[in-house]
Amino acid sequence: MKKFTSPKKSLQAFIFLLFTSLIFGQKNVSANLAKYMQAQVDINQFSGTVLITKNDTVLLKKAYGLADYEWNIKNTTDTKFSLASVTKQFTAAAILQLADKKKLSLTDKLNKFFPDFPKGDSISIHMLLCHMSGLQMDYDELYLSKVAITQEEVKRHILLKDIITQDDALKYIEKKTLLFSPGTNTAYSNIGYYLLARIIEKVSNKTYADYLKVNIFEKCKMNNSGVITNDELISHKARNYIRSENKYLNNPYINWEFNIGHDGIYSTVEDLVLWDKALYGTTILTTEMKKLMFTSYNEQNWGYGFMINPFYNHGHQLIAHDGGFFGAMTSLNRFTNDHVFITVLSNNQSLSHIIAYGLSGIMFQKDVEIPYKHYRTKIDTSLYDKYKGKYDNNIEILKIDDKLYYNSIETELIPESKTKFFRSDNNDRTIEFIKEKSDNYNAVIITNGGVKEIVKRSIP
């Protein structure tokens, strides 16, 4: 006689099995994420913090390496890191808040705020936000200088003091020629976001730092975030280091007075997850303003302060931005349909954007290669004639003087086997040539951060 099982008990059993399966799956993913990151530490000397969540469940939150190399002080999950260009999304949010309050319009022209700016009547706030202004990339020669470099050294440094005013900085930037007529093309511009920070100050009658503190950081309860200055002591902030051959060096001098808007914010991974949550709600931005922020406006996928569905999205809806300035290398990734959040912050020039790409590959169940030690081997270089040529995705393999190069002579491909090579600029990026039965090589496996992609030869 068969035992009767009620529909209610069957449903309960199904829910239990489903819940158990989900928990096991999350544990398995968490283990793979942790294994990948430990290899990044062991092989590539990653230093920084990582936080990965899915539906508010933390899958990995861990700190690695040192916050201070001189004192051998370890990073912790509440260590504060310079965000580099991840700063831009906060600048964009502040502008959208002011637009929502009718303090400015996204169609306002630059000359409304800076009357003497060349072509200022053709450059709108919208163009500044989505990198279509035509302004040049940077003005780092100004904010990396300890002394004045404009207006005849600002009248020989004004009584022997090394002083640059905001007006001096503006006049210096005004002398830079435009790359193209505003609105006709796209070119990433730090200058544009510096000007946006200055606009925030003019419209709000607050400093950039004070405006963000009151209107963003405090509202999100981001109590460990702020804007770096030349003088303020910031507790628990990691020092930044740059790599030079096989050793680390301190960062060069940065004048933070002028390095704002596009850079300048510090934060923690825990604060950034609060920022991610706030962007799902309306605490910081209204639904209308968020729609404007998360719209792609050009072929480079720029929204306002974010890239919208960039090519590295694994086929999932992605809103993201990376940053890199000397030792500070950062990556913030919001897979909004999946409610997955990944941020990687580094203080020793580790390639956070490549690491985040590998971590997101693991999250989406892709075959991701764990970092390993690469060794050069000797092979028959006559094979290179079969490898060279043009491939899809704008990849060209060059053969010059019995060596292979990736796209240019600056990036050598170093053999670790007859068919597999690693890039001289980044061991985590490899190329493996696929041999066909005909003894031809018409495809390669490209590996970025361990994520594999097959790319075919475009010209056989």
C-alpha positions, 0 to 999 in steps of 0.5 A, a space after each residue: 500500500 502506497 503511503 499518501 503524502 499531502 500536497 502541503 508536505 510536498 510543497 514544504 519539501 520542495 521549498 526545503 530542497 530549493 533553499 538548501 540548493 541555493 545555500 549550497 550554491 552560494 557557498 560554492 560561489 563564495 569559495 571560488 571567489 575566495 580562491 580566486 582572490 587569494 591567488 591574486 594576492 599570492 601571484 600578483 601581490 594584490 593589496 586592497 579590499 573586495 566586497 561582493 553581494 547578491 540580493 544583500 547577501 555578502 558572498 565575499 568581504 575581505 581585505 588583503 595586503 598592506 595599508 602602509 608599507 613602511 609601518 607594515 600595517 594591514 588593510 582591513 575591510 574598513 580601510 579608506 581608499 582613494 576612489 580615483 575616477 569612481 568619484 565621477 558618479 558622485 559628482 554626476 549625482 550632485 549635479 542631478 540633485 541641483 537640476 532636480 531642484 531647478 538650481 541649474 539645467 542640464 542644457 545650461 552652457 558653460 559660459 553661464 558659470 565661466 563667462 570667459 571660457 572659450 566655446 563656453 556657449 557651445 558646451 552644455 552640462 549634459 556634454 560635460 557629464 557624458 564626455 561629449 564636450 570636446 575638452 581634453 583628457 586632463 590637466 594633471 601637469 597642473 595638479 601634480 606640480 608643487 609650484 605655479 605653472 601659469 601666468 608667468 609662474 603666477 608672478 614668480 610665485 607671489 612673494 615666493 609662495 607656491 600659490 595657485 588659485 582656482 582662477 589660475 587653474 581655470 585660466 590654465 585650462 581655458 588655454 587648452 584647445 578643444 579636441 572636436 566641436 562640442 557635441 559631435 564626438 566623444 572623448 573621456 575628460 577629467 577636465 569636464 568633471 573638474 568643471 562640474 565640481 566648480 559648478 556645484 560650488 558656484 550653484 550651492 554656495 558650498 565647497 564640493 566637499 561640504 555639498 557631498 557630505 550633506 547631500 550624499 554621504 550623510 543621507 546614505 550613512 556613508 560615515 567613512 567617506 569624504 573628499 581628500 584635501 592637502 591638509 586634513 588627516 584621514 584616519 584609517 586611510 591607505 597610503 598609495 604605492 606605485 610599482 616600478 619594476 620589482 619594487 614599490 614607490 610612494 606616489 608623487 605629490 598631488 595637489 588635491 585642491 585642484 584634483 576634484 570632481 573627477 577624482 578626490 573622494 575616499 571611501 570604504 567597500 562597506 560605504 560603497 555598498 550603501 551607495 549601491 543600495 541608495 541608487 536602487 531607491 530615491 533617497 539620493 536621486 528621483 526616479 526621473 534623475 536616475 533614468 537620466 543618469 543610467 541612459 547611454 548617450 553615445 557609442 562609448 556607452 557613457 551615461 552620467 558618471 557611469 558606463 551603461 552596459 559596457 562590453 565587459 558585462 558578461 551579457 548581464 545589465 551592468 552599470 559601472 565605472 573604474 578608476 586608476 590614478 597612480 597607486 589607486 586602482 578601483 572598480 565599482 560594478 552594479 549588475 542591476 537585474 541580478 542585484 549583484 554588486 562587486 567593488 575592488 579597491 586597491 592601493 598598490 596599482 593592482 588592476 582592480 578592473 581586470 580582477 572585478 571582471 574575473 570575479 563577475 565571471 565567477 558570479 555568472 558561472 563562467 569558466 574562470 582561470 585562477 591566476 598562476 605563475 607564468 614562465 617563459 619557455 623557448 619555442 620554434 619561432 617559425 610558428 609565429 608566421 602562422 600566428 600573426 595577422 588580424 583577428 576580430 575585436 580589433 586584435 592584431 598579432 604582430 611578428 617583429 624580429 622573431 617576437 610576437 606582439 599584441 597590437 603594438 610593439 609596447 606589448 610583447 607576447 611571451 611564450 609559456 608553451 607552443 601555443 599559449 602566451 602571456 602579455 608582458 604588461 599583465 600576466 593575467 591576460 593570455 592568448 592561446 592559438 587554436 590549431 585546426 586539423 588543416 594545421 592552420 590557426 584561425 582563432 585564439 582564446 583570449 583570457 582577461 582576468 581568467 575569463 576566456 573568450 574565443 576570437 576568430 581571425 578576421 582576415 584568414 
